[in-house]
C-alpha cells in the first residue's frame, strides 16, 4: 500500500534502515544494564566489579591472619618462665606463665605428680604464696621449685601401720608405771629444768616455731635441739658433738608423757628402729609443741 507523500522507493529505504538498526541492537545485549551499573564504582572492561569490592559495591575485607606460636618464650602474648620442679627425687622441667599465681602453679604440679594441691608444700625462698604471681615473687628462668608432700595413697600406706603401732605402745604404757619415775629417766630429770629451755604454755596447742626447739636434754644429759626441715622432709637432732639428719619417713613412732610436777613440759621419744631399744629420748619439750611434732613426723599434714 502506498503512504501519502512518500515515494515508493523511499518507503523501501525506511523499512530496510529500521531492520538494520534492530539487528545492530541484538548483537550487543545488556549494554543498557552496563551503563546503569558503571556509576556504582565497578571498573574494568565489560563492567566487572572493582578489585577489593563485592558485586553490590561494598568493600571486601581480607580475613585476619591467625597468629602462630614460634615456640619461643611467649605464648599468645604471655611471658613464660622455665622452672625446675623437684618432688620426691623426681625432677620436672616446666614452662609456666610468669603472671600465673602460686595456686595455679599448684594445679600444674598436681597434673605432673598427682599430688593434690592441699597436700603440697611448695617452696621458693620460703613457702610459696598462693595469691601472688610468679612475677611478683621474682621467679626467674631456671628457678628451682621444691615440693614436699605425699599422695593420699602414700599417706594411707604409711600412716596405717604407724597409727596401729602407736596404739599398741600406748596400751603397753598404760600397764607400766609413769615413764618419768623409771630409773633411766630419773637420772636426767633429777638434774631439774634447764635454765635455757624454751618457755611453755600449758593447755595450748601451737604450730612448730620457725626456729629450732632448743635447751632440752637427751638421755645422756647433754643439750639437744630439734630442727624440722620441712622442705627436705627431715628432722635434724643436734648436739654439741654432731647433728643427725633423719628422714621423717624413717621414724617409726613418737611417744611422749608429761613430766610429773612440771606438766607443762614433756619427755618425748623418737623410735628410730623396730624396738624400744632404738628410742631417742628428749626431755623438757614444751607442751604446746608436742602435738605439732607428732603430726609432722608421723605424716599428718598441718597447714602453715
C-alpha positions in Angstrom: 0.0 0.0 0.0 1.2 3.5 -0.7 1.8 6.1 2.1 0.7 9.6 1.2 3.6 11.8 0.5 6.2 9.0 0.5 7.6 7.8 -2.7 7.5 4.1 -3.3 11.3 3.8 -3.4 11.6 5.9 -0.3 9.3 3.6 1.7 11.6 0.7 0.9 14.6 2.6 2.2 12.9 3.4 5.5 11.9 -0.3 6.2 15.5 -1.5 5.4 17.1 1.1 7.7 14.8 0.1 10.6 15.6 -3.6 10.1 19.3 -2.9 10.2 19.0 -0.9 13.4 17.2 -3.8 15.1 19.9 -6.2 14.0 22.6 -4.0 15.4 20.9 -3.8 18.8 20.6 -7.7 19.1 24.4 -8.1 18.7 25.3 -6.3 22.0 22.7 -7.3 24.7 23.0 -5.8 28.2 24.5 -2.5 27.1 21.8 -0.6 28.8 22.3 -2.5 32.1 26.0 -2.0 31.9 25.5 1.7 31.5 23.4 1.7 34.7 26.0 -0.3 36.7 29.1 1.8 36.0 28.2 4.7 38.2 28.3 2.3 41.3 32.1 2.1 41.2 32.7 -1.0 39.2 35.7 -0.8 36.9 37.5 -2.6 34.1 36.2 -3.8 30.7 32.8 -5.4 30.4 31.6 -3.9 33.8 33.4 -6.4 36.1 33.5 -5.4 39.9 36.4 -3.3 41.1 39.2 -5.2 43.0 38.5 -5.2 46.7 34.8 -4.7 46.4 31.8 -7.1 46.4 29.4 -7.2 43.5 26.9 -4.9 45.3 29.6 -2.2 45.7 30.6 -2.8 49.4 34.3 -3.0 50.2 35.6 -6.5 50.8 37.9 -7.1 53.8 40.5 -9.8 54.0 40.1 -12.3 56.9 42.6 -11.7 59.8 45.7 -13.9 59.7 45.8 -16.4 62.6 48.8 -15.9 64.9 51.2 -18.8 65.0 53.4 -19.6 68.0 57.0 -19.8 67.2 57.8 -21.9 70.3 59.8 -19.1 72.0 59.4 -17.5 75.4 56.0 -16.1 74.8 52.7 -18.0 74.1 49.8 -15.9 72.9 51.4 -12.8 74.3 52.0 -14.4 77.7 55.6 -14.3 79.0 56.8 -17.8 80.1 59.5 -18.8 82.6 61.4 -22.0 82.8 61.2 -23.8 86.1 62.7 -27.0 87.6 60.1 -28.6 89.9 61.7 -31.1 92.3 59.5 -33.6 94.2 60.3 -36.9 95.8 63.6 -37.3 93.9 61.8 -36.6 90.6 62.6 -33.5 88.5 60.3 -31.9 86.0 61.2 -29.2 83.6 58.2 -26.8 83.2 57.4 -23.7 81.2 54.9 -21.6 83.1 53.2 -18.2 82.7 55.1 -15.6 84.7 51.8 -13.9 85.5 50.1 -17.0 86.9 49.6 -17.3 90.7 51.1 -19.8 93.2 47.6 -21.5 93.3 47.7 -22.1 89.6 51.3 -23.5 89.8 50.0 -26.0 92.4 47.4 -27.1 89.9 50.2 -27.6 87.3 52.2 -29.6 89.9 49.1 -31.7 90.5 48.9 -32.6 86.8 52.5 -33.6 86.8 52.8 -35.6 90.1 49.2 -36.5 91.1 49.9 -34.7 94.4 46.7 -32.7 95.4 47.2 -29.0 96.0 46.0 -29.3 99.6 48.8 -31.9 100.2 51.6 -29.7 98.7 54.2 -27.6 100.4 55.7 -25.6 97.5 59.0 -23.8 98.4 60.7 -20.9 96.6 62.7 -18.7 99.0 60.3 -19.9 101.7 56.7 -21.1 101.4 55.2 -20.1 98.0 52.3 -17.6 98.5 49.2 -18.9 96.6 47.7 -15.4 95.9 50.8 -13.8 94.4 52.1 -14.2 90.8 55.4 -15.7 90.0 56.5 -12.3 88.7 55.6 -10.6 92.0 57.8 -13.0 94.0 60.6 -12.6 91.4 60.8 -16.1 90.0 63.4 -16.2 87.2 64.4 -18.6 84.4 66.0 -21.8 85.8 64.5 -21.3 89.3 64.2 -24.5 91.4 60.8 -25.1 93.0 60.9 -27.6 95.9 57.7 -29.6 96.5 57.1 -31.6 99.7 54.1 -33.8 100.2 52.7 -37.3 99.8 49.8 -38.6 97.7 46.7 -39.8 99.5 47.6 -43.4 98.8 51.1 -42.9 100.2 49.8 -41.3 103.4 47.3 -44.1 103.9 50.1 -46.7 103.3 52.5 -45.1 105.7 50.2 -43.9 108.5 48.1 -47.1 109.0 50.9 -49.2 110.4 52.3 -46.2 112.4 48.9 -45.5 113.9 48.5 -49.1 114.9 52.0 -49.2 116.4 51.3 -46.1 118.3 48.1 -47.5 119.8 49.9 -50.7 120.8 52.6 -48.6 122.6 50.0 -46.5 124.4 48.2 -49.6 125.6 51.5 -51.1 126.9 52.4 -47.8 128.6 49.1 -47.8 130.5 50.2 -51.1 132.2 53.5 -49.6 133.4 54.4 -47.0 135.9 54.8 -43.5 134.6 57.9 -43.1 132.5 59.3 -40.2 134.5 59.5 -42.5 137.5 61.6 -45.1 135.8 65.3 -45.1 136.8 66.7 -44.5 133.4 64.7 -41.2 133.1 65.1 -40.1 136.7 68.8 -39.6 136.4 68.2 -37.0 133.7 65.0 -35.4 135.2 66.7 -35.1 138.6 69.0 -32.5 137.1 66.0 -30.2 137.0 64.6 -28.0 134.3 67.3 -26.4 132.1 67.8 -22.7 132.6 67.7 -22.0 128.9 64.8 -24.3 128.0 62.1 -22.6 125.8 59.0 -21.3 127.6 56.0 -23.5 127.8 52.3 -22.7 127.6 50.0 -25.3 129.3 46.7 -26.2 127.7 47.5 -24.7 124.3 48.5 -26.3 121.0 50.7 -24.3 118.7 52.3 -24.9 115.3 56.0 -25.6 115.1 58.1 -22.5 115.5 60.3 -21.2 112.7 63.4 -21.6 114.9 64.8 -24.9 116.3 63.5 -26.2 119.6 66.5 -25.8 121.9 67.6 -26.0 125.6 66.4 -29.6 126.1 68.3 -32.7 127.4 68.9 -36.1 125.8 69.2 -39.4 127.6 72.9 -38.8 128.5 72.0 -35.4 130.0 73.6 -33.4 127.1 71.9 -30.5 125.5 69.9 -31.2 122.4 67.9 -29.2 119.8 65.3 -30.3 117.2 65.2 -28.7 113.8 62.3 -29.5 111.4 63.4 -29.2 107.8 60.0 -29.4 106.1 61.4 -28.6 102.6 63.6 -31.6 102.9 61.2 -33.8 104.9 63.9 -34.3 107.6 64.3 -34.0 111.4 67.7 -32.8 112.5 68.7 -33.8 116.0 71.7 -31.7 117.0 74.1 -32.0 120.0 77.3 -30.3 120.8 79.2 -33.1 119.1 77.2 -33.7 115.9 73.9 -33.3 114.0 71.9 -36.4 112.9 69.7 -35.7 109.8 66.8 -38.2 109.8 64.2 -38.6 107.0 60.9 -38.3 108.7 59.7 -41.4 106.9 62.3 -43.4 108.8 60.9 -42.6 112.2 58.6 -45.4 113.2 56.8 -43.7 116.1 56.8 -40.8 118.5 55.7 -41.2 122.2 55.5 -38.6 125.0 54.4 -38.2 128.6 54.1 -35.1 130.8 56.8 -34.7 133.5 55.3 -35.1 137.0 55.3 -31.8 138.8 56.1 -30.0 135.6 53.1 -30.9 133.4 53.7 -28.0 131.0 56.8 -30.0 129.8 57.0 -33.5 128.3 59.6 -36.2 127.8 59.5 -37.5 124.2 61.0 -40.4 122.3 61.5 -40.9 118.6 61.6 -44.6 117.6 64.4 -45.0 115.0 64.3 -48.8 114.8 62.0 -51.7 115.3 62.1 -51.9 119.1 62.1 -49.7 122.2 65.9 -50.0 122.4 66.0 -47.6 119.4 64.1 -44.8 121.2 65.9 -41.4 121.1 64.8 -39.6 124.3 64.4 -35.8 124.6 63.4 -34.2 127.9 61.7 -30.9 128.7 59.8 -30.4 125.4 57.3 -27.5 125.7 53.8 -29.0 125.9 52.3 -26.6 123.3 54.5 -28.2 120.5 54.0 -31.8 121.4 51.0 -32.5 119.0 52.6 -30.5 116.2 55.8 -32.6 116.5 53.9 -35.9 116.3 51.7 -34.8 113.4 54.7 -33.5 111.4 56.9 -36.5 112.0 54.2 -39.1 111.5 52.9 -37.5 108.3 49.7 -35.8 109.4 49.7 -32.6 107.4 49.4 -29.2 109.0 48.5 -26.0 107.1 51.0 -23.2 107.6 
